[in-house]
């Protein structure tokens, strides 16, 4: 049973910082591409940042470039999202995502339960 458990969300003022964490169990963590997605009220869930198996390749949506940093620790089965210079429009539920395994013919996708991030102005 694959489980993704997020933590680190909360209420912060504009310009503040938060660090989201996602601990993964139930599969070989290093074989999965990891990502953070956000979903604001009334909107679709969209990718915020992703990181490949090795941690060497990352993707960021334009709106968070220079402010957010995704990282992973394969020894601890953990992926983080450091969020700096937060804006009101970053307010959303943030979901941890795992896709893989590497090299498989069929790619599985797993989601965490989500963690609320609220940025107040």
DSSP file (Angstrom, degrees, kcal/mol; ACC not computed):
  #  RESIDUE AA STRUCTURE BP1 BP2  ACC     N-H-->O    O-->H-N    N-H-->O    O-->H-N    TCO  KAPPA ALPHA  PHI   PSI    X-CA   Y-CA   Z-CA
    1    1 A X              0   0    0      0, 0.0     2,-0.4     0, 0.0    26,-0.1   0.000 360.0 360.0 360.0 117.0    0.0    0.0    0.0
    2    2 A X        -     0   0    0     24,-0.1     2,-0.4    22,-0.1    24,-0.2  -0.683 360.0-174.8 -83.8 131.8    1.6    3.3   -1.2
    3    3 A X  E     -A   25   0A   0     22,-2.6    22,-2.4    -2,-0.4     2,-0.5  -0.991  14.7-169.0-130.3 137.5    1.0    6.2    1.2
    4    4 A X  E     -A   24   0A   0     -2,-0.4   109,-0.6   107,-0.4     2,-0.5  -0.993   9.1-171.5-122.5 123.0    2.0    9.8    0.8
    5    5 A X  E     -A   23   0A   0     18,-2.3    18,-2.3    -2,-0.5     2,-0.2  -0.952   5.9-160.6-123.2 114.9    1.6   12.0    3.9
    6    6 A X  E     +A   22   0A   0     -2,-0.5     2,-0.3    16,-0.2    16,-0.2  -0.551  14.6 166.6 -91.4 156.2    2.0   15.8    3.6
    7    7 A X  E     +A   21   0A   0     14,-2.1    14,-2.7    -2,-0.2   108,-0.1  -0.966  41.2  68.4-154.8 166.2    2.7   18.2    6.4
    8    8 A X        +     0   0    0     -2,-0.3    11,-0.4     1,-0.3    14,-0.1   0.342  60.6 130.6 105.8  -6.3    3.8   21.8    6.8
    9    9 A X        +     0   0    0     12,-0.1     2,-0.3     9,-0.1    -1,-0.3  -0.190  24.9 117.9 -71.6 172.6    0.9   23.8    5.5
   10   10 A X  E     -d  117   0B   0    106,-1.0   108,-2.8   105,-0.1     2,-0.5  -0.991  61.0 -48.0 162.9-165.1   -0.7   26.6    7.4
   11   11 A X  E     +d  118   0B   0     -2,-0.3     2,-0.3   106,-0.2   108,-0.2  -0.885  53.8 163.0-105.4 129.0   -1.5   30.3    7.6
   12   12 A X  E     -d  119   0B   0    106,-2.6   108,-2.5    -2,-0.5     2,-0.1  -0.976  34.6-111.2-143.3 154.4    1.2   32.8    6.7
   13   13 A X  E >   -d  120   0B   0     -2,-0.3     3,-2.4   106,-0.2    73,-0.2  -0.457  51.1 -77.5 -83.3 159.4    1.3   36.5    5.7
   14   14 A X  T 3  S+     0   0    0    106,-2.3    73,-0.2     1,-0.3    -1,-0.1  -0.298 122.1  26.5 -53.4 134.2    2.2   37.8    2.3
   15   15 A X  T 3  S+     0   0    0     71,-3.0    70,-0.6     1,-0.3    -1,-0.3   0.286  99.7 118.1  91.9  -9.7    5.9   37.6    1.9
   16   16 A X    <   -     0   0    0     -3,-2.4    70,-2.3    70,-0.2     2,-0.3  -0.069  56.2-122.4 -81.8-174.6    6.3   34.8    4.4
   17   17 A X        -     0   0    0     67,-0.2     2,-0.3    68,-0.2    67,-0.2  -0.939  20.6-179.3-132.7 151.3    7.7   31.3    4.0
   18   18 A X  E     - B   0  83A   0     65,-2.2    65,-3.3    -2,-0.3     2,-0.5  -0.979  16.0-147.2-142.1 153.4    6.5   27.7    4.5
   19   19 A X  E     - B   0  82A   0    -11,-0.4     2,-0.3    -2,-0.3    63,-0.2  -0.961  13.9-159.3-125.2 114.6    8.1   24.4    3.9
   20   20 A X  E     - B   0  81A   0     61,-2.7    61,-2.3    -2,-0.5     2,-0.3  -0.689   8.1-166.8 -90.2 143.9    6.0   21.5    2.9
   21   21 A X  E     -AB   7  80A   0    -14,-2.7   -14,-2.1    -2,-0.3     2,-0.4  -0.959   8.9-166.9-129.5 150.1    7.1   17.9    3.4
   22   22 A X  E     -AB   6  79A   0     57,-1.9    57,-2.0    -2,-0.3     2,-0.5  -0.961   5.6-161.2-138.2 117.7    5.8   14.6    2.0
   23   23 A X  E     -AB   5  78A   0    -18,-2.3   -18,-2.3    -2,-0.4     2,-0.4  -0.866  12.6-157.8-101.2 131.6    6.9   11.3    3.4
   24   24 A X  E     +A    4   0A   0     53,-2.7     2,-0.3    -2,-0.5   -20,-0.2  -0.886  14.4 172.5-115.0 137.1    6.3    8.3    1.2
   25   25 A X  E     +A    3   0A   0    -22,-2.4   -22,-2.6    -2,-0.4     3,-0.1  -0.954  51.2  49.0-136.3 158.3    6.0    4.7    2.2
   26   26 A X  S    S+     0   0    0     -2,-0.3     2,-0.3   -24,-0.2   -24,-0.1   0.373 100.7  49.5  98.2  -4.9    5.1    1.4    0.4
   27   27 A X  S    S-     0   0    0    -24,-0.1     2,-1.2   -26,-0.1    -1,-0.2  -0.956  98.1 -77.6-151.9 174.9    7.3    1.6   -2.7
   28   28 A X    >   -     0   0    0     -2,-0.3     3,-2.2     1,-0.2     4,-0.1  -0.647  44.1-160.2 -78.5 100.4   10.9    2.2   -3.7
   29   29 A X  G >  S+     0   0    0     -2,-1.2     3,-1.9     1,-0.3    -1,-0.2   0.827  82.9  61.2 -53.9 -41.0   10.9    6.0   -3.4
   30   30 A X  G 3  S+     0   0    0      1,-0.3    -1,-0.3    44,-0.2    -2,-0.1   0.591  96.1  62.5 -70.0  -8.5   13.9    6.6   -5.7
   31   31 A X  G <  S+     0   0    0     -3,-2.2    71,-2.0     2,-0.1    70,-0.5   0.362  93.6  80.8 -92.9   5.0   12.1    5.0   -8.7
   32   32 A X  S <  S-     0   0    0     -3,-1.9     2,-0.4    69,-0.2    68,-0.2  -0.917  74.5-131.0-120.6 136.9    9.3    7.6   -8.7
   33   33 A X  E     -E   99   0B   0     66,-2.6    66,-2.6    -2,-0.4     2,-0.3  -0.689  34.0-151.8 -73.6 132.7    9.1   11.1  -10.1
   34   34 A X  E     +EF  98  51B   0     17,-2.1    17,-2.8    -2,-0.4     2,-0.3  -0.819  19.2 170.2-112.3 150.3    7.8   13.3   -7.3
   35   35 A X  E     -EF  97  50B   0     62,-2.3    62,-2.6    -2,-0.3     2,-0.4  -0.984  29.2-132.9-153.1 163.3    5.7   16.5   -7.6
   36   36 A X  E     -EF  96  49B   0     13,-3.0    12,-3.1    -2,-0.3    13,-1.7  -0.981  25.2-174.5-118.4 133.5    3.7   19.1   -5.8
   37   37 A X  E     -EF  95  47B   0     58,-2.6    58,-3.1    -2,-0.4     2,-0.4  -0.906   9.0-150.0-123.9 152.5    0.3   20.2   -7.2
   38   38 A X  E     -EF  94  46B   0      8,-2.6     8,-2.7    -2,-0.3     2,-0.4  -0.939   7.8-169.6-125.1 149.8   -2.0   22.9   -6.0
   39   39 A X  E     -E   93   0B   0     54,-2.1    54,-2.2    -2,-0.4     2,-0.2  -0.915   6.8-165.3-140.1 111.4   -5.8   23.3   -6.2
   40   40 A X    >   -     0   0    0      4,-0.5     3,-2.3    -2,-0.4    52,-0.1  -0.547  46.3 -72.7 -88.5 159.5   -7.5   26.6   -5.4
   41   41 A X  T 3  S+     0   0    0      1,-0.3    -1,-0.1    -2,-0.2     3,-0.1  -0.276 120.0   6.1 -55.4 128.5  -11.2   26.8   -4.8
   42   42 A X  T 3  S+     0   0    0      1,-0.3    -1,-0.3    -3,-0.1     2,-0.3   0.517 113.6 100.8  78.2   5.1  -13.2   26.3   -8.0
   43   43 A X  S <  S-     0   0    0     -3,-2.3    -1,-0.3     1,-0.1     2,-0.1  -0.766  74.5-100.4-120.6 165.8  -10.0   25.6  -10.0
   44   44 A X        -     0   0    0     -2,-0.3     2,-0.5    -3,-0.1    -4,-0.5  -0.373  42.6 -97.3 -78.7 161.6   -8.3   22.5  -11.4
   45   45 A X        -     0   0    0     -6,-0.2     2,-0.3    -2,-0.1    -6,-0.2  -0.698  50.2-175.1 -79.0 125.8   -5.4   20.8   -9.8
   46   46 A X  E     -F   38   0B   0     -8,-2.7    -8,-2.6    -2,-0.5     2,-0.2  -0.903  29.1-100.5-126.6 152.1   -2.2   22.0  -11.5
   47   47 A X  E     +F   37   0B   0     -2,-0.3   -10,-0.3   -10,-0.2     3,-0.1  -0.481  32.3 175.3 -69.6 136.4    1.5   21.1  -11.2
   48   48 A X  E     -     0   0B   0    -12,-3.1    13,-2.3     1,-0.4     2,-0.3   0.762  67.5 -14.6-103.5 -48.4    3.6   23.5   -9.2
   49   49 A X  E     -FG  36  60B   0    -13,-1.7   -13,-3.0    11,-0.2    -1,-0.4  -0.985  57.4-168.0-157.7 146.3    6.9   21.7   -9.2
   50   50 A X  E     -FG  35  59B   0      9,-1.9     9,-2.1    -2,-0.3     2,-0.3  -0.945   3.8-161.3-135.3 160.1    8.3   18.2  -10.1
   51   51 A X  E     -FG  34  58B   0    -17,-2.8   -17,-2.1    -2,-0.3     7,-0.2  -0.998  18.5-125.8-143.7 137.1   11.6   16.5   -9.5
   52   52 A X    >   -     0   0    0      5,-2.4     3,-0.5    -2,-0.3   -18,-0.1  -0.059  40.1 -86.1 -78.6-177.7   13.1   13.4  -11.2
   53   53 A X  T 3  S+     0   0    0      1,-0.3   -21,-0.1   -22,-0.1    -1,-0.1   0.858 127.0  39.8 -58.7 -38.9   14.3   10.3   -9.6
   54   54 A X  T 3  S-     0   0    0    -23,-0.1    -1,-0.3     3,-0.0    20,-0.1   0.679 105.2-121.9 -85.7 -17.5   17.8   11.6   -9.0
   55   55 A X  S <  S+     0   0    0     -3,-0.5    -2,-0.1     2,-0.2    17,-0.1   0.457  86.4 107.5  88.0   1.4   16.9   15.0   -8.0
   56   56 A X        +     0   0    0      1,-0.1     2,-0.5    -5,-0.0    -3,-0.0   0.721  70.0  55.0 -87.0 -21.9   19.0   16.5  -10.8
   57   57 A X        +     0   0    0      2,-0.0    -5,-2.4     0, 0.0     2,-0.3  -0.953  66.0 173.7-119.2 127.5   16.1   17.6  -13.0
   58   58 A X  E     -G   51   0B   0     -2,-0.5     2,-0.4    -7,-0.2    -7,-0.2  -0.899  16.8-155.8-129.7 158.4   13.3   19.9  -11.8
   59   59 A X  E     -G   50   0B   0     -9,-2.1    -9,-1.9    -2,-0.3     2,-0.4  -0.993  10.1-174.9-131.5 140.3   10.3   21.7  -13.3
   60   60 A X  E     -G   49   0B   0     -2,-0.4   -11,-0.2   -11,-0.2     2,-0.1  -0.998  28.9-118.4-133.0 139.5    8.5   24.8  -12.0
   61   61 A X    >>  -     0   0    0    -13,-2.3     3,-2.0    -2,-0.4     4,-0.8  -0.489  38.0-111.6 -66.9 148.0    5.4   26.5  -13.2
   62   62 A X  G >4 S+     0   0    0      1,-0.3     3,-0.8     2,-0.2    -1,-0.1   0.829 112.0  64.0 -54.9 -36.7    6.3   30.1  -14.2
   63   63 A X  G 34 S+     0   0    0      1,-0.2    -1,-0.3     3,-0.0   -15,-0.0   0.663 110.1  37.0 -67.0 -15.6    4.4   31.7  -11.4
   64   64 A X  G X> S+     0   0    0     -3,-2.0     3,-2.4   -16,-0.2     4,-2.3   0.458  81.4 127.7-114.9  -2.8    6.6   30.1   -8.7
   65   65 A X  T << S+     0   0    0     -3,-0.8     4,-0.1    -4,-0.8    -3,-0.0  -0.308  81.4  15.1 -58.1 132.9   10.0   30.3  -10.4
   66   66 A X  T 34 S+     0   0    0      2,-0.4    -1,-0.3     1,-0.1     3,-0.1   0.292 126.0  60.5  85.7 -10.3   12.6   32.0   -8.2
   67   67 A X  T <4 S+     0   0    0     -3,-2.4    17,-2.0     1,-0.2     2,-0.3   0.709  97.3  50.7-115.9 -35.6   10.3   31.6   -5.1
   68   68 A X  E  <  -C   83   0A   0     -4,-2.3    -2,-0.4    15,-0.2     2,-0.4  -0.808  58.8-166.8-109.4 147.9    9.7   27.9   -4.6
   69   69 A X  E     -C   82   0A   0     13,-2.3    13,-3.0    -2,-0.3     2,-0.4  -0.985   5.4-157.8-135.1 124.9   12.3   25.1   -4.5
   70   70 A X  E     +C   81   0A   0     -2,-0.4     2,-0.3    11,-0.2    11,-0.2  -0.812  20.9 165.3 -98.9 142.1   11.5   21.4   -4.7
   71   71 A X  E     -C   80   0A   0      9,-1.8     9,-2.9    -2,-0.4     2,-0.3  -0.967  18.2-152.6-148.8 162.0   14.0   18.9   -3.3
   72   72 A X  E     -C   79   0A   0     -2,-0.3     2,-0.5     7,-0.2     7,-0.2  -0.986  10.2-155.8-140.2 150.9   14.1   15.2   -2.3
   73   73 A X  E >>> -C   78   0A   0      5,-3.0     5,-1.8    -2,-0.3     3,-1.0  -0.908   8.6-171.9-124.3  99.6   15.9   13.0    0.1
   74   74 A X  T 345S+     0   0    0     -2,-0.5     3,-0.3     1,-0.3   -44,-0.2   0.768  84.8  59.4 -67.0 -24.6   15.9    9.4   -1.3
   75   75 A X  T 345S+     0   0    0      1,-0.2    -1,-0.3    -3,-0.1   -46,-0.0   0.778 115.0  35.3 -72.2 -25.6   17.4    8.1    1.9
   76   76 A X  T <45S-     0   0    0     -3,-1.0    -1,-0.2     2,-0.2    -2,-0.2   0.311 104.4-124.7-110.6   7.1   14.5    9.4    3.9
   77   77 A X  T  <5 +     0   0    0     -4,-0.5   -53,-2.7    -3,-0.3     2,-0.4   0.893  68.0 133.1  52.7  43.1   11.7    8.9    1.3
   78   78 A X  E   < -BC  23  73A   0     -5,-1.8    -5,-3.0   -55,-0.2     2,-0.4  -0.963  42.2-167.2-132.5 141.2   10.9   12.5    1.6
   79   79 A X  E     -BC  22  72A   0    -57,-2.0   -57,-1.9    -2,-0.4     2,-0.3  -0.980  14.9-162.3-124.0 141.8   10.2   15.4   -0.8
   80   80 A X  E     -BC  21  71A   0     -9,-2.9    -9,-1.8    -2,-0.4     2,-0.4  -0.844  14.9-157.8-121.2 156.3   10.0   19.0    0.2
   81   81 A X  E     -BC  20  70A   0    -61,-2.3   -61,-2.7    -2,-0.3     2,-0.6  -0.907  11.6-159.4-131.9 107.3    8.7   22.2   -1.2
   82   82 A X  E     -BC  19  69A   0    -13,-3.0   -13,-2.3    -2,-0.4     2,-0.6  -0.775  11.0-165.3 -85.7 121.3   10.3   25.4    0.1
   83   83 A X  E     +BC  18  68A   0    -65,-3.3   -65,-2.2    -2,-0.6     2,-0.3  -0.934  12.2 172.7-116.1 112.9    7.9   28.3   -0.5
   84   84 A X        +     0   0    0    -17,-2.0   -67,-0.2    -2,-0.6   -68,-0.2  -0.749  58.7  21.5-115.4 163.3    9.3   31.8   -0.1
   85   85 A X  S    S-     0   0    0    -70,-0.6    -1,-0.2    -2,-0.3   -69,-0.2   0.905  85.3-158.1  48.5  49.6    7.9   35.2   -0.8
   86   86 A X        -     0   0    0    -70,-2.3   -71,-3.0    -3,-0.2     2,-0.3  -0.245   7.6-155.9 -64.9 145.0    4.5   33.8   -0.7
   87   87 A X    >   -     0   0    0    -73,-0.2     3,-2.0    -3,-0.1     4,-0.3  -0.796  30.1-110.7-117.4 159.9    1.6   35.7   -2.4
   88   88 A X  G >  S+     0   0    0     -2,-0.3     3,-1.7     1,-0.3    31,-0.4   0.858 117.2  61.9 -57.7 -34.5   -2.1   35.7   -1.8
   89   89 A X  G 3  S+     0   0    0      1,-0.3    -1,-0.3   -49,-0.0   -49,-0.0   0.548  88.1  71.4 -73.1  -5.5   -2.6   33.8   -5.0
   90   90 A X  G <   +     0   0    0     -3,-2.0    -1,-0.3     2,-0.0    -2,-0.2   0.571  69.5 120.8 -80.7  -8.8   -0.5   30.9   -3.7
   91   91 A X    <   +     0   0    0     -3,-1.7     2,-0.3    -4,-0.3    27,-0.2  -0.374  41.0 104.5 -59.9 124.7   -3.4   30.1   -1.4
   92   92 A X  E    S- H   0 117B   0     25,-2.0    25,-2.8    -2,-0.1     2,-0.5  -0.968  76.4 -78.8-178.5 172.4   -4.6   26.5   -2.2
   93   93 A X  E     -EH  39 116B   0    -54,-2.2   -54,-2.1    -2,-0.3     2,-0.5  -0.867  46.7-147.2 -89.7 131.4   -4.5   23.0   -1.1
   94   94 A X  E     -EH  38 115B   0     21,-3.0    21,-2.0    -2,-0.5     2,-0.4  -0.886  12.3-163.2-107.5 128.8   -1.2   21.5   -2.0
   95   95 A X  E     -E   37   0B   0    -58,-3.1   -58,-2.6    -2,-0.5     2,-0.3  -0.902  13.9-136.5-114.8 136.3   -1.0   17.8   -2.9
   96   96 A X  E     -E   36   0B   0     -2,-0.4    16,-2.0   -60,-0.2     2,-0.4  -0.704  26.6-165.5 -85.1 141.8    2.1   15.5   -3.0
   97   97 A X  E     -EI  35 111B   0    -62,-2.6   -62,-2.3    -2,-0.3     2,-0.4  -0.980  14.0-166.8-134.7 142.0    2.3   13.3   -6.1
   98   98 A X  E     -EI  34 110B   0     12,-2.1    12,-2.4    -2,-0.4     2,-0.4  -0.997   7.7-175.8-127.6 133.1    4.3   10.2   -7.0
   99   99 A X  E     -EI  33 109B   0    -66,-2.6   -66,-2.6    -2,-0.4     2,-0.3  -0.995  36.0  -6.7-130.0 132.3    4.5    8.8  -10.6
  100  100 A X  E     - I   0 108B   0      8,-2.0     8,-3.6    -2,-0.4   -68,-0.1  -0.984  44.4-114.6 164.5-159.5    6.3    5.7  -11.6
  101  101 A X    >   -     0   0    0    -70,-0.5     3,-2.0    -2,-0.3   -69,-0.2   0.524  57.4-111.8 -84.7 162.7    8.0    3.3  -11.3
  102  102 A X  T 3  S+     0   0    0    -71,-2.0     3,-0.1     1,-0.3   -70,-0.1  -0.287  98.5  12.3 -55.7 130.1   10.9    4.2  -13.6
  103  103 A X  T 3  S+     0   0    0      1,-0.3    -1,-0.3     2,-0.1     2,-0.1   0.384  92.3 137.1  85.5  -4.5   11.0    1.9  -16.7
  104  104 A X    <   -     0   0    0     -3,-2.0    -1,-0.3     1,-0.1     3,-0.1  -0.417  57.2-136.7 -76.8 152.2    7.6    0.4  -16.2
  105  105 A X  S    S+     0   0    0      1,-0.2     2,-0.5    -2,-0.1    -1,-0.1   0.812  97.1  45.2 -73.4 -31.1    5.2   -0.1  -19.1
  106  106 A X  S    S-     0   0    0     -5,-0.0     2,-0.5     2,-0.0    -1,-0.2  -0.966  81.1-146.3-117.5 125.1    2.3    1.2  -17.0
  107  107 A X        -     0   0    0     -2,-0.5     2,-0.3    -3,-0.1    -6,-0.2  -0.787  11.1-153.8 -94.4 128.1    2.8    4.3  -14.9
  108  108 A X  E     -I  100   0B   0     -8,-3.6    -8,-2.0    -2,-0.5     2,-0.4  -0.715   3.6-152.7 -95.9 150.0    1.0    4.5  -11.6
  109  109 A X  E     -I   99   0B   0     -2,-0.3     2,-0.3   -10,-0.2   -10,-0.2  -0.987  11.0-173.7-125.8 133.3    0.0    7.8   -9.9
  110  110 A X  E     -I   98   0B   0    -12,-2.4   -12,-2.1    -2,-0.4     2,-0.3  -0.947   4.3-160.6-127.5 147.9   -0.4    8.3   -6.2
  111  111 A X  E     -I   97   0B   0     -2,-0.3  -107,-0.4   -14,-0.2   -14,-0.2  -0.944  12.0-134.7-128.0 146.9   -1.7   11.3   -4.2
  112  112 A X        -     0   0    0    -16,-2.0  -107,-0.2    -2,-0.3     3,-0.1  -0.275  37.5-101.3 -82.6-178.3   -1.4   12.5   -0.7
  113  113 A X        -     0   0    0   -109,-0.6  -108,-0.1     1,-0.1   -18,-0.1   0.618  63.9-114.6 -83.7 -13.3   -4.4   13.8    1.2
  114  114 A X        -     0   0    0    -18,-0.1     2,-0.4     1,-0.1   -19,-0.2   0.125  17.5-127.5  95.1 149.8   -3.4   17.5    0.7
  115  115 A X  E     - H   0  94B   0    -21,-2.0   -21,-3.0  -108,-0.1     2,-0.3  -0.999  23.6-121.6-136.0 133.8   -2.3   20.3    3.0
  116  116 A X  E     - H   0  93B   0     -2,-0.4  -106,-1.0   -23,-0.2     2,-0.5  -0.559  22.3-170.7 -80.5 131.2   -3.9   23.7    3.1
  117  117 A X  E     -dH  10  92B   0    -25,-2.8   -25,-2.0    -2,-0.3     2,-0.5  -0.989   5.9-177.3-118.9 122.1   -1.7   26.8    2.5
  118  118 A X  E     -d   11   0B   0   -108,-2.8  -106,-2.6    -2,-0.5     2,-0.6  -0.979   7.8-166.8-123.9 122.6   -3.4   30.1    3.2
  119  119 A X  E     -d   12   0B   0     -2,-0.5     2,-0.3   -31,-0.4  -106,-0.2  -0.937  11.9-156.8-110.9 117.4   -1.5   33.4    2.5
  120  120 A X  E      d   13   0B   0   -108,-2.5  -106,-2.3    -2,-0.6   -32,-0.0  -0.725 360.0 360.0 -99.2 142.7   -3.2   36.4    4.1
  121  121 A X              0   0    0     -2,-0.3    -1,-0.1  -108,-0.2  -108,-0.1   0.423 360.0 360.0 -99.7 360.0   -2.7   39.9    2.8
